Amino acid sequence: MTTVLAFLFVLGVLVFVHELGHFLAAKRVGIRVLKFQLGFNPTILSFRYGETEYGIGALPLGGYVKMAGETTEDELAGQPDEFLSKTRWERFQVLIMGPVMNLLLAFVLTAVVLYQGAEVSSYEDQPVVVGVVAAGSPAERAGIVTGDRIVSVADHRVDTWEQFLISVGSRPNREISIGLLRDGLERSVKLTPVVVPGQSHGGAYRDGTAAYETAVTELLGAASSAPPVRMAAKAERTSCAAPNAMPECTPTAA
């Protein structure tokens, strides 16, 4: 039901803006508008203001603007305020302003959304330095320790947390090698991210966090009670989103 109502609302906005374009253009060039209606007949509610009747139709799937002398089937009196009495350029303006208004609406809405921006964690463009490793976690068993800098996943270089999250999340249930840098020396461990049965590794949680991000949190064993370093911040964000849907990783021989 909610989906249907949302569809009708969006359609109603699009139709209103479209017909408003025709209406304003007609008024601008001096065409008499007989009726402005949202929805198709029968009309269930209407009122008159000036020379125009404004109404709401019973079928909320469209709308229309009726102008004086709009077609040859109408009773034409040759008055200057009739549609067919106007020049081709003026009639073209009336006809084109409907689609133009829809394009303007799309432009404005896009600009507003882009201006608002999207929330992005500040650490995502930072180097992949492990902030904390929980005792008994798969990462600890694989030999990953606090301070390790992860430089590759499955032999693909990763320079930021964002790249790391994508690289691990795109390889569920497959053994991967993780290259890391410790005390200036490169090391490698192998882990197999395993999604908990019954959970989708690609779904989105309530805060919009992808499941693979939670998988990475558990991979490194980050805890929300840890110091406020990069991975600890990620753990706090994801564990609050889905505390019962945390994937785990099974280490193999390094």
Residue pairs with C-beta under 8 A, 6 or more apart in sequence:
8 60
11 60
11 61
12 38
12 60
13 105
14 102
14 105
15 38
15 62
15 63
16 38
16 63
17 101
17 102
17 105
18 63
18 98
18 99
18 101
18 102
19 36
19 38
19 63
19 64
19 65
19 98
20 101
21 97
21 98
21 99
21 100
21 101
21 102
22 65
22 94
22 95
22 97
22 98
23 33
23 36
23 65
24 97
25 93
25 94
25 96
25 97
26 33
26 65
26 67
26 83
26 94
27 33
28 93
29 86
29 90
29 93
29 94
30 80
30 81
30 86
31 67
31 68
31 81
31 82
31 83
31 86
31 90
31 94
32 51
32 67
32 68
32 79
32 81
32 82
33 51
33 52
33 65
33 66
33 67
33 68
34 51
34 52
34 53
34 66
34 67
34 68
35 52
35 53
35 54
35 55
35 64
35 65
35 66
36 52
36 53
36 54
36 55
36 65
36 66
37 43
37 46
37 54
37 55
37 56
37 57
37 63
37 64
37 65
37 66
38 55
38 56
38 57
38 60
38 63
39 56
39 57
39 58
39 59
39 60
39 61
39 62
39 63
40 57
40 58
40 59
40 61
40 62
40 63
40 64
41 57
41 58
41 59
42 57
42 58
43 55
43 56
43 57
43 58
44 56
44 57
44 58
45 55
45 56
46 53
46 54
46 55
46 56
47 53
47 54
47 55
48 54
57 63
67 82
67 83
67 94
68 74
68 79
68 81
68 82
68 83
69 76
69 77
69 79
69 82
69 83
69 84
69 85
70 83
70 84
71 84
72 84
76 82
76 84
78 85
79 85
83 91
83 94
84 91
86 94
121 161
121 233
121 234
121 237
123 161
123 230
123 233
123 234
124 160
124 161
124 162
124 165
125 160
125 161
125 162
126 160
126 161
126 230
127 149
127 159
127 160
128 149
128 150
128 151
128 158
128 159
128 160
128 161
128 163
128 164
129 147
129 148
129 149
129 150
129 229
129 230
130 139
130 144
130 145
130 146
130 147
130 148
130 149
130 150
130 220
130 231
131 146
131 222
131 226
131 227
131 229
131 230
131 231
131 232
132 146
132 221
132 222
132 223
132 226
132 227
132 229
132 231
132 232
133 139
133 140
133 144
133 145
133 146
133 220
133 221
133 222
134 140
134 221
134 222
134 223
134 226
136 221
137 218
137 220
137 221
138 191
138 218
138 219
138 221
138 248
138 249
138 250
138 251
139 191
139 219
139 220
139 221
139 249
139 251
140 221
141 251
142 178
142 189
142 190
142 191
142 249
142 251
142 254
143 187
143 189
143 254
144 178
144 180
144 189
144 220
144 221
145 182
147 182
148 180
148 181
148 182
149 180
149 181
149 182
150 158
150 164
150 178
150 179
150 180
150 181
151 157
151 158
151 159
151 179
151 180
151 181
151 186
152 158
152 177
152 178
152 179
153 164
153 167
153 168
153 171
153 176
153 177
153 178
153 179
154 167
154 171
154 176
154 177
155 177
155 179
156 167
158 164
158 167
161 230
161 234
164 216
165 210
165 212
165 213
165 216
166 212
168 176
168 193
168 212
168 215
168 216
168 219
169 201
169 210
169 211
169 212
169 213
169 215
169 216
170 212
171 193
172 193
172 194
172 195
172 201
172 212
172 215
172 247
173 192
173 193
173 194
173 195
174 192
174 193
175 190
175 191
175 192
175 252
176 190
176 191
176 192
176 193
177 188
177 189
177 190
178 188
178 189
178 190
178 191
179 186
179 187
179 188
180 186
180 187
180 188
180 189
181 187
187 254
188 254
189 251
189 254
190 251
190 252
190 253
190 254
191 219
191 249
191 250
191 251
191 252
192 249
192 250
192 251
192 252
193 215
193 219
193 247
193 249
194 247
194 248
194 249
194 250
195 201
195 211
195 215
195 247
196 245
196 246
196 247
196 248
199 211
199 245
199 247
200 211
201 211
201 212
201 215
201 247
202 210
202 211
202 212
203 210
203 211
204 210
204 211
205 211
205 214
205 238
205 241
205 242
205 245
206 241
206 242
207 237
207 240
207 241
209 237
209 238
209 241
209 242
211 242
211 245
211 247
213 234
213 238
214 238
214 239
214 241
214 242
214 245
214 246
214 247
215 247
215 249
216 234
217 231
217 234
217 235
217 238
217 239
217 246
218 246
218 247
218 248
218 249
219 249
220 231
222 231
222 232
222 234
222 235
223 232
223 235
224 232
224 235
224 236
224 239
224 240
226 232
226 235
238 246
239 246
